[in-house]
Amino acid sequence: MKTDNLIANRTFEFAISIISLYKNLQHEKEFIISKQLMRCGTSIGANVEEAIAAQSKKDFIHKMSIASKEARETKYWLRLLDKSNITNIPVHSYLTAIEHLINIITKIVKTSQENIPK
């Protein structure tokens, strides 16, 4: 794996932070949303890693598009945690981080689509 791949590094670090949040939510006995968040929040980086090993430009775009969808789902669960008050754990920093990831991944997908030979 390239160690200088910005999006791979950022999504990996985000996944680590989501695992930490998951543990805290489990400790507070929040089991449903925490599992959804764990699944999609760690899946972003997994899909980015798959995109890096893509067999074609279209495959790369497809995998990065899945990463984008997982990021947006992650944002949904974080917003739900934030607004529902089912936990006292602050999630604002996670929401900021996921917004940045969504913006980066969206830009990657759009730029890649524009560069497909026609």
TORTIDO-57923 format. One record per atom (N, C-alpha, C, CB): residue in three letters; y, z, x. Coordinates in steps of 0.05 Angstrom, whole numbers, plus 32768, in hexadecimal, padded with zeros to 4 digits. Each point is the difference from the previous one (the first is absolute). Glycine has a CB too. Example, Ala and Ser with C-alpha at 12.3 -4.5 7.8 and 13.67 -1.06 7.14 Angstrom:
BEGIN
ALA7F8E809C8108;ALA801880007FEE;ALA801880008012;ALA7FE980197FDA;SER802C7FD9801F;SER801880018010;SER8016800E7FF1;SER7FF37FD58018;
end
This chain:
BEGIN
MET7FE880008011;MET801880007FEF;MET801980008011;MET7FE780187FDC;LYS802C7FD8801D;LYS80198000800E;LYS800E801B7FFA;LYS80047FCD7FFD;THR8007803F8018;THR800E80197FFC;THR801D7FFC7FFA;THR7FDF8016801F;ASP802A7FD17FE3;ASP801D7FFA7FFC;ASP80057FF37FE5;ASP80057FFC8031;ASN7FE880057FBD;ASN80037FF47FE5;ASN800E80157FEE;ASN7FD77FE28006;LEU804280197FF5;LEU801180137FF1;LEU7FF480077FE5;LEU80277FED8016;ILE7FD180007FDA;ILE7FF780067FE5;ILE7FE5800E8001;ILE80197FD87FEE;ALA7FD580208025;ALA7FE7800E8002;ALA8004801D8008;ALA7FEA7FD5800D;ASN802880308006;ASN8006801B8008;ASN800C80117FE9;ASN80067FEF802F;ARG800D80057FC3;ARG800E800F7FEB;ARG7FED80067FE9;ARG802B7FEA800D;THR7FC480037FEC;THR7FEE80057FE9;THR7FEA80148008;THR80097FD27FEF;PHE7FF0802E802A;PHE7FEC8014800A;PHE800D801C7FFF;PHE7FEA7FDE801E;GLU802E80247FEC;GLU800E801A7FFF;GLU8005800A7FE3;GLU80167FF5802C;PHE7FF07FF87FC3;PHE800480067FE4;PHE7FE5800B7FF4;PHE80257FDD7FFC;ALA7FC58016800A;ALA7FE680097FF6;ALA7FFA801C800A;ALA7FF07FD18000;ILE801780368018;ILE7FFC801B800B;ILE801080137FEF;ILE7FF87FEE802F;SER8021800B7FCB;SER801180127FF0;SER7FF580037FE3;SER80287FF3801C;ILE7FCD7FF87FD9;ILE7FF480017FE5;ILE7FE880128000;ILE80117FD27FF7;ILE7FDF802E801F;ILE7FE980118002;ILE8009801E7FFF;ILE7FE67FDC801B;SER803080297FF4;SER800B801B8000;SER800A80087FE4;SER800D7FFA8030;LEU80017FF47FC3;LEU800980067FE4;LEU7FE880047FEE;LEU80297FE58008;TYR7FC3800B7FFB;TYR7FE780037FF0;TYR7FF4801C8003;TYR7FF77FCF8005;LYS8007803A8014;LYS7FF6801B8005;LYS801180157FF2;LYS7FEE7FF1802C;ASN802C800C7FD6;ASN801280147FF2;ASN7FFD7FFF7FE2;ASN80207FFB8026;LEU7FDE7FED7FCF;LEU7FFC7FFE7FE3;LEU7FE5800C7FF7;LEU801D7FD68001;GLN7FCF8025800F;GLN7FE6800C7FFA;GLN8001801E8000;GLN7FE97FD88014;HIS802680338000;HIS8004801D8002;HIS800E800B7FE7;HIS80027FFC8032;GLU80107FF47FC2;GLU800E80087FE8;GLU7FF07FF97FE7;GLU802B7FFA8018;LYS7FBC7FFD7FEC;LYS7FEE7FF97FEA;LYS80087FE87FEF;LYS7FF480307FFF;GLU801A7FBE800E;GLU80077FE67FF4;GLU7FEC7FEC800A;GLU8032800C7FFC;PHE7FBA7FED7FF3;PHE7FEA7FF08009;PHE80017FE27FF8;PHE7FE680297FFE;ILE80267FD17FEB;ILE7FFF7FE57FF6;ILE80137FEE800F;ILE7FF380127FD3;ILE80277FF4802C;ILE80147FEF800D;ILE7FFC8000801E;ILE8021800A7FDB;SER7FD7800D8030;SER7FFC8001801D;SER7FEB7FEC8009;SER800D80317FFF;LYS7FDE7FCC7FF2;LYS7FEB7FED8007;LYS800A7FE37FFE;LYS7FDD80217FF1;GLN80327FD97FFA;GLN800B7FE67FFD;GLN80137FF98018;GLN7FFC80047FCD;LEU801480108039;LEU80147FFD8016;LEU7FF17FFD801B;LEU8021801B7FE6;MET7FCA7FF4801E;MET7FF17FFE8019;MET7FF47FE48003;MET7FF680317FFE;ARG7FFF7FC47FEC;ARG7FF37FE68001;ARG80147FEA8006;ARG7FDE80107FDF;CYS80387FEF8012;CYS80127FE98004;CYS801280048018;CYS7FFF7FF87FCF;GLY800880218037;GLY801280068017;GLY7FF37FFA801B;GLY801680227FE4;THR7FD07FE1801D;THR7FF27FFA8019;THR7FF77FE38001;THR7FF180308003;SER800D7FC37FE6;SER7FF77FE57FFE;SER80157FEC800B;SER7FE4800D7FD8;ILE80357FFB8027;ILE80157FEE800A;ILE7FFA7FF7801D;ILE802280177FE2;GLY7FDA7FFD802F;GLY7FFB7FFA801C;GLY7FE67FF28005;GLY801A8028800B;ALA7FD27FDE7FE4;ALA7FE67FF28003;ALA80037FE27FFB;ALA7FE8802A7FF2;ASN80287FD07FF9;ASN80057FE47FFA;ASN80117FF28015;ASN7FFC800B7FD0;VAL80178004803C;VAL80107FF48016;VAL7FEE7FFA8017;VAL8029801A7FF1;GLU7FC47FF88015;GLU7FED7FFB8016;GLU7FEF7FE77FFB;GLU7FFF80328009;GLU7FF97FCB7FDE;GLU7FF07FE87FF8;GLU80127FE78004;GLU7FE4801C7FE0;ALA80357FE68018;ALA80127FE98003;ALA80037FF8801D;ALA8018800F7FD6;ILE7FEA8005803B;ILE80037FFA801D;ILE7FE87FEF800A;ILE801A802B8006;ALA7FCF7FDA7FEF;ALA7FE87FF18008;ALA7FFA7FE97FED;ALA7FEE802A8013;ALA80267FCC7FDF;ALA7FFC7FEB7FEC;ALA7FF67FE6800E;ALA802480147FE4;GLN7FCD7FDD800C;GLN7FF47FE7800B;GLN80137FE87FFC;GLN7FD380137FF6;SER80417FF17FF9;SER80147FEA7FFB;SER801A800C7FF7;SER7FDB7FE07FF4;LYS80398010800B;LYS801A80097FF6;LYS7FFE80097FE3;LYS80177FE08020;LYS7FDA80117FD0;LYS7FFD80077FE4;LYS7FF1801B7FFD;LYS80007FCF7FF3;ASP7FEC8035801E;ASP7FF180198000;ASP801380178007;ASP7FD57FE7800C;PHE803C80148008;PHE801380158009;PHE801380077FE9;PHE7FFE7FEE802F;ILE800C7FFE7FC3;ILE801280057FEA;ILE7FF2800F7FE9;ILE801A7FD6800C;HIS7FCD80227FEF;HIS7FF0800E7FEB;HIS7FFD801D8007;HIS7FE87FD57FF6;LYS801080328022;LYS7FFB801C8008;LYS801B80108000;LYS7FD97FF1801C;MET803C80027FED;MET801A800E8000;MET800A80047FE4;MET800B7FED802D;SER7FEF80007FC1;SER800780037FE4;SER7FF180187FF3;SER80097FCE7FFD;ILE7FDE8035800A;ILE7FF180177FF7;ILE800C801A800A;ILE7FD67FE47FFE;ALA8032801C801C;ALA800E8017800B;ALA801980067FF1;ALA7FED7FF6802D;SER80227FF67FCB;SER801880037FF0;SER7FFA800D7FE5;SER80147FD88017;LYS7FD7801F7FDC;LYS7FF8800B7FE6;LYS7FF8801D8003;LYS7FF17FD37FF1;GLU800080348024;GLU7FF8801B8004;GLU801980128006;GLU7FD37FF08012;ALA804080057FFC;ALA8019800F8006;ALA800F80067FE6;ALA80037FEB802E;ARG7FFE80017FC1;ARG800E80047FE7;ARG7FF180147FEE;ARG80127FD18003;GLU7FD4802F7FFD;GLU7FF180137FF1;GLU8005801C800C;GLU7FDD7FDE7FF5;THR802480248025;THR8006801A800D;THR801B800A7FF7;THR7FE47FF38028;LYS802F7FFC7FD7;LYS801B80077FF7;LYS7FFF800B7FE3;LYS80147FDE801E;TYR7FDC80167FD1;TYR7FFD80097FE4;TYR7FF6801C7FFF;TYR7FF77FD17FF2;TRP7FF38035801D;TRP7FF5801B7FFF;TRP80138015800C;TRP7FD27FEC8003;LEU803C800C8012;LEU80148012800C;LEU801680067FEC;LEU7FF57FEF802E;ARG80157FFD7FC4;ARG801580047FEC;ARG7FF680127FEA;ARG80137FD3800B;LEU7FD480297FEC;LEU7FF480107FEC;LEU7FFF801E8008;LEU7FE57FD87FF0;LEU8013802C8029;LEU7FFF801B800B;LEU801C800C8000;LEU7FD97FF5801C;ASP803B7FFB7FEC;ASP801B80098002;ASP800C80087FE5;ASP80057FE38028;LYS7FF7800C7FC4;LYS800D80047FE6;LYS7FF080127FED;LYS80147FD48006;SER7FD2802F7FFE;SER7FEF80107FED;SER8002801E8004;SER7FE27FD87FFE;ASN80268030801A;ASN8001801D8007;ASN7FE5800D7FFE;ASN802F80017FEF;ILE7FBC7FF18016;ILE7FE5800D8000;ILE7FFA800E801B;ILE7FF07FDE7FDF;THR8022801D8034;THR7FFD800D801A;THR801C8007800A;THR7FD57FE7800A;ASN802C802C8008;ASN80198008800D;ASN80047FF2801B;ASN7FFE802C7FE8;ILE7FEF7FC4801F;ILE80017FF2801A;ILE80157FEA7FFE;ILE7FCF800A800A;PRO80457FF68008;PRO80157FEB7FFF;PRO7FF47FE6800B;PRO802480228006;VAL7FE27FC87FEC;VAL7FF57FE68008;VAL80167FEC8006;VAL7FD980097FE4;HIS80408000801E;HIS80167FED8005;HIS7FFD7FF1801B;HIS801D801E7FE6;SER7FD97FEF802E;SER7FFD7FF2801A;SER7FEA7FEB7FFE;SER800F802A8018;TYR7FDC7FDB7FD8;TYR7FEB7FED7FFC;TYR800B7FE87FF1;TYR7FDD80258000;LEU80347FE07FEC;LEU800C7FEA7FF1;LEU80117FEF8011;LEU7FFF801C7FD7;THR80107FF0803B;THR80117FF18012;THR7FEF7FEF8013;THR802380247FFE;ALA7FC87FE8800C;ALA7FEE7FF28013;ALA7FF27FE87FF2;ALA7FF8802B8018;ILE7FFF7FD97FCF;ILE7FF27FEA7FF2;ILE80137FEA7FF9;ILE7FDF80217FEE;GLU803A7FE5800C;GLU80147FEB7FFB;GLU80047FEF8019;GLU8018801E7FDF;HIS7FEA7FEF8038;HIS80037FF08019;HIS7FE77FEE8005;HIS801C80268013;LEU7FCC7FE57FE8;LEU7FE87FF08004;LEU7FFF7FE97FEC;LEU7FE880298010;ILE801F7FDB7FD7;ILE80017FEB7FED;ILE80137FEA8009;ILE7FF580217FDB;ASN80237FE7802E;ASN80137FEC8009;ASN7FF67FF08017;ASN8025801E7FF1;ILE7FCF7FEF8023;ILE7FF57FF28017;ILE7FEA7FED7FF8;ILE800C8027801D;ILE7FE17FE37FD3;ILE7FE97FEF7FF9;ILE80097FE97FEF;ILE7FE280288001;THR80307FDC7FEC;THR800B7FEB7FF0;THR800D7FEA8011;THR800880207FDA;LYS80077FE8803A;LYS800D7FED8012;LYS7FEB7FF0800F;LYS8028801E8005;ILE7FC37FF08005;ILE7FEA7FF2800E;ILE7FF37FEB7FEE;ILE7FF8802A801C;VAL80027FDE7FCC;VAL7FF37FED7FED;VAL80127FE87FFB;VAL7FE680267FEB;LYS80337FDF800E;LYS80127FEA7FFA;LYS80047FED8017;LYS8018801E7FE0;THR7FEC7FED8038;THR80047FF08018;THR7FE77FF08006;THR802080228012;SER7FC97FEA7FEB;SER7FE67FF28005;SER7FFC7FE97FEC;SER7FED802B8012;GLN801B7FDA7FD5;GLN7FFD7FEB7FEB;GLN80137FE98006;GLN7FF380227FDE;GLU80247FE4802C;GLU80147FEB8006;GLU7FF67FEF8018;GLU8025801D7FEF;ASN7FCB7FEF8023;ASN7FF77FF28018;ASN7FE67FF27FFD;ASN801980218019;ILE7FDC7FDD7FCF;ILE7FE77FF17FFB;ILE80077FE28001;ILE7FEB80277FE4;PRO80077FCA802C;PRO80047FE38000;PRO7FFA7FF47FE5;PRO7FF57FFF8031;LYS801C7FEF7FC7;LYS7FFC7FF47FE5;LYS7FF77FE38002;LYS8023801D7FEF;
end
